[in-house]
């Protein structure tokens, strides 16, 4: 090699790989020390992410956890609803009539009926609908799972919506035939209920207030005035973290609310506790790993001073010798991370089968996303490179003449 020649990166990597294979016992010891840190950390973070994600997923799967219920009846105009919808964190808003007017009887025949089912107005973006159901419109309605079981009704079947009132001492019965467009998931709403358009619910209240409602079969009487005010509202936050702010805004409007903040805060508390535990263990393990790697690399450099000096004598510049040490650290870290990831996969399988035996079929207790794996790999490479850089700094000060002293 000419004195002014610069060895290429391919030659550098090849020499580093052969050197690690030549000292494979020492290399395996370094790899084992890295695996002892990487595998437990991956399992620990996988448990944290899996448990917390499972709990948050269960909360999000139940729309009631995002609901902010307004207690009592109020006098809410359209301007108020517009201000509420404009608040950050509000995911869905729908006006409601008085609670006594939001019930009706559902009938298929004399044997299949539901008395006093809840009638709920719905529209686009309603969390109860999920991702597959379309909002009710006109005569198209949706049934809750319990109401569908009692009526033995499914999509496409016709049912009767029956509303009773007493006017001038006479009992009157308004009814309308509607089509079942779909059935809500079991977890969406546990009680017998019918999801309708807001216009149909308003027509029911107008009927009970004594107005003429042709939609329910009563065209005689005073026409109902245009609806400008409502007694209540259906309000849902767009996420678990938004429930408290939206409830706080409503309380600032002097409206009492009911939420499931206790369950949400319990999940957040679990997240904080597991996060603290993971952080303490991770930092302790990382400091121990850095100390172990620093000692191993520095001792290895002292043991190979003559070999590194020989590289300098053969034409390797100082930067190349330093890079030689870093390349070895990167190769060892890649191997260690691969073994550690394999150990994580085996351990997570055991956890998911043993601890997840009583959970749903698609549930998990230990899981990492691809992004987590990439971040963990990048972090391991960064730590190993920084530690190796310390050894590389010592290596670049080795003089070529040191290789001739023992000749």
Rosetta blueprint (number, residue, H / E / L):
1 X L
2 X L
3 X L
4 X L
5 X L
6 X L
7 X L
8 X L
9 X H
10 X H
11 X H
12 X H
13 X H
14 X H
15 X H
16 X H
17 X H
18 X H
19 X H
20 X H
21 X H
22 X H
23 X L
24 X H
25 X H
26 X H
27 X H
28 X H
29 X H
30 X H
31 X H
32 X H
33 X H
34 X H
35 X H
36 X H
37 X H
38 X H
39 X H
40 X H
41 X H
42 X H
43 X H
44 X H
45 X H
46 X H
47 X H
48 X H
49 X H
50 X H
51 X H
52 X H
53 X H
54 X H
55 X H
56 X H
57 X H
58 X H
59 X H
60 X H
61 X H
62 X L
63 X H
64 X H
65 X H
66 X H
67 X E
68 X E
69 X E
70 X E
71 X L
72 X L
73 X L
74 X L
75 X L
76 X E
77 X E
78 X H
79 X H
80 X H
81 X H
82 X H
83 X H
84 X H
85 X H
86 X L
87 X L
88 X L
89 X L
90 X E
91 X E
92 X E
93 X E
94 X E
95 X E
96 X E
97 X L
98 X L
99 X H
100 X H
101 X H
102 X L
103 X E
104 X E
105 X E
106 X E
107 X E
108 X L
109 X L
110 X L
111 X L
112 X L
113 X E
114 X E
115 X E
116 X E
117 X E
118 X E
119 X E
120 X E
121 X E
122 X L
123 X L
124 X L
125 X L
126 X L
127 X H
128 X H
129 X H
130 X L
131 X L
132 X L
133 X L
134 X L
135 X L
136 X L
137 X E
138 X L
139 X L
140 X E
141 X E
142 X E
143 X E
144 X L
145 X H
146 X H
147 X H
148 X H
149 X H
150 X H
151 X H
152 X L
153 X L
154 X L
155 X L
156 X L
157 X L
158 X E
159 X E
160 X E
161 X E
162 X E
163 X E
164 X E
165 X E
166 X E
167 X E
168 X L
169 X L
170 X E
171 X E
172 X E
173 X E
174 X E
175 X E
176 X E
177 X E
178 X E
179 X E
180 X E
181 X E
182 X E
183 X E
184 X L
185 X L
186 X L
187 X L
188 X L
189 X L
190 X L
191 X L
192 X L
193 X E
194 X E
195 X E
196 X E
197 X L
198 X H
199 X H
200 X H
201 X H
202 X H
203 X H
204 X H
205 X H
206 X H
207 X H
208 X H
209 X L
210 X L
211 X L
212 X E
213 X E
214 X H
215 X H
216 X H
217 X L
218 X E
219 X L
220 X L
221 X L
222 X L
223 X E
224 X L
225 X L
226 X L
227 X L
228 X L
229 X E
230 X E
231 X L
232 X E
233 X E
234 X E
235 X E
236 X E
237 X E
238 X L
239 X L
240 X H
241 X H
242 X H
243 X H
244 X H
245 X H
246 X H
247 X H
248 X H
249 X H
250 X H
251 X H
252 X H
253 X L
254 X L
255 X L
256 X L
257 X E
258 X E
259 X L
260 X L
261 X H
262 X H
263 X H
264 X H
265 X H
266 X H
267 X H
268 X H
269 X H
270 X H
271 X H
272 X H
273 X H
274 X H
275 X H
276 X H
277 X H
278 X H
279 X H
280 X H
281 X H
282 X H
283 X H
284 X H
285 X H
286 X H
287 X H
288 X H
289 X H
290 X H
291 X H
292 X H
293 X H
294 X H
295 X H
296 X H
297 X H
298 X H
299 X H
300 X H
301 X H
302 X H
303 X H
304 X L
305 X H
306 X H
307 X H
308 X H
309 X H
310 X H
311 X H
312 X H
313 X H
314 X L
315 X L
316 X L
317 X L
318 X H
319 X H
320 X H
321 X H
322 X H
323 X H
324 X H
325 X H
326 X H
327 X H
328 X H
329 X H
330 X H
331 X H
332 X H
333 X H
334 X H
335 X H
336 X H
337 X H
338 X H
339 X H
340 X H
341 X H
342 X H
343 X H
344 X H
345 X H
346 X H
347 X H
348 X H
349 X H
350 X H
351 X H
352 X H
353 X H
354 X H
355 X H
356 X L
357 X L
358 X L
359 X L
360 X L
361 X L
362 X L
363 X L
364 X L
365 X L
366 X L
367 X L
368 X L
369 X L
370 X H
371 X H
372 X H
373 X H
374 X H
375 X H
376 X H
377 X H
378 X H
379 X H
380 X H
381 X H
382 X H
383 X H
384 X H
385 X H
386 X H
387 X H
388 X H
389 X H
390 X H
391 X H
392 X H
393 X H
394 X H
395 X H
396 X L
397 X L
398 X L
399 X L
400 X H
401 X H
402 X H
403 X H
404 X H
405 X L
406 X L
407 X L
